[in-house]
């Protein structure tokens, strides 16, 4: 099936994460890489933009890496809504995140709610909990009470590793209880 471009939705968040990942790598805090989706190009316009193509295979998640010995994988999602449509989380991505977690890594979403300009780390457990309820078509903003807020450092880097540490501390505390 042919694919036509639908704009560059989510690019601002991904650019912010890429900038942060470069900082993390340069300072040896983490190595996290963007995972590209393989595309077969059929047509390109005069500005070298892909105008027609198709995905060779389904992708995994947006980012995979390691931070201080902890394997992490995550997808970046941006929304103008007060919820994240579950249709934006594809079944193959969810399956990948679940398999990654079964192998001892941690899986999550980094979500940017544009209306409030809030950023959150949404652990896989929250996503699964909402999906398993079965009645919802989205992850509501109110579910962010269980997520971990992500702040900034040096004014322009998204401090998601601090949120990963908070998540790991909460997870360890829950396992002790």
N, C-alpha and C positions, 0 to 999 in steps of 0.2 A: 504494500500500500504506500502511496506517495505521501510525502509530508511537506507541508507548507509552513513557513515561519509564522509564528504568532507574536512576534515582538520579543523583547528581551526582559520578560517579567522575572523579578527576583534578582536581577543583576546587581542592584545597589547593595543588597545584603551580601551576595557572594563576593563582590569587590571588597567590602568591609572585612569579611572573613579571610579573603586572600591576603589582604594587607596585614591583618593580625597574624596569620600563619607565617608570613615572611618574618615578622618580628619574633615570633616564637622560635622559628628555625634558627635565625641569626643569633639568638641569645641562648640557644640549646635547651629551651624549655620543652619543645615538642617538635615532632616532624609529622605534619598533617598535609596531605595532598588532595587537590581537586581531582576527581575521577571523571574523565570525559566519556560521553556516550558515543560509541562509534557510529558514524553517519556515512552513508554512501551518497555522494553528491551527484545530482543529475543535471542541475542548471545553476549557473552563477550569473548575477547581473554585472553591469559595467563597473560597479564599485567593489567587485569581488565578494559580494554578499551571497550566501546560499539562498536561492529562491525556491528550489525544489530538490528534495532528497528523501531518503528513508533511513530509519534506524536499522542497523545491521542486526542488533540484538538488544534485549532489554538491559537497562543499566542497573547498577547496584544502588548506591547512595551517592550524594554529592562529594562527601569527604571521608577519607580513611587515613588513620595514622596512629601514632603512639606518643603518649605524653608521660614522661617519667615512669616508663615501664607498664603503663596501662594502655591497652589497645582500645581505640575509640573509632566509631563510625557514626556519621550523622548526615542528615539532610537539612538544607536551608529552605525555609518557607517564609514568604512575606504575604501579608493580607491587608486589604483596606477594610475588611469586615471586622466584626467583634467575635469572630470564630475562624477556625481553620477547617475548611471543608475536607471531610475524610476522603473525598474523591481526589484530592491533591496528594494523598499518600497512596501510591500504587501498591497493589498486592505483592509484586515482586520486590519492591523496596522493603515492605514490612517483613516479608519472608527472609530477606537478606539480614535485616536488623535482628530478627529473632535468632537466626543461625549464628550470627556474630556473637550475640549475648550467650548462647549456649556454649560457645567456645571460650568464655571467660572475659570477653570484651564488653564494653558498654556502648549502648546504642541510644541515640536521642535525636530530637529535632532541635534546631535553633530557629526560633520563630520571632519575627518582627511584626508587631501590630502597629501599622503605620498611623492609625488614628491617634493613638496615645504615645507613639514613639517608644514603646516598651519592647524589650528583648527578653526572651525566656529560653532556658534549656528545658525541654519537655522530654523526660525520660520515657523509654519504651513502655514501661509499666503503666504510665498514665494513658498512653495511646491505646494499649491493649485493653485496659479497663473500660474505656469509652466504646471501643469497637465491640467488646464482649457484651455490653449492655444491649446492643443491637437496635435500639430505637433512635439513636442520634445519627445525624448525617454530617455532624461537624464536632470539632472540639471547641467548646465555648470558652470565651475569655475568662469566665468564672472558674474554669478548671486550672487556671494559672496559679490559683492559691496553692496547689500542690506542686507546681513547677518551681524552678529556681530562676529568680531574676538574674539577668546578666547586665553588669555595668560596663563602664569604660575605664581604661587607664591611659595615661599620657594624652588625654583628651580625644584621641581618635582611634584607639584600638579596642576591639570588643573583647572584654575580659572573660571569655568563656571558660578558660581553664580554672579560674576561681570557682565558677559555677559547677564544673566537673568535680572539683574537690569537695564542695558542699554536698553534692549528690552522693559521692562516695562515703562521706562521713555519715550522712543520713542512712545510707544502705547498711553500713557496718553497725550502726546503732540499732537498726531494726533487726539485724541478724542476731545481735546479742540478747535482745529482749525475747 
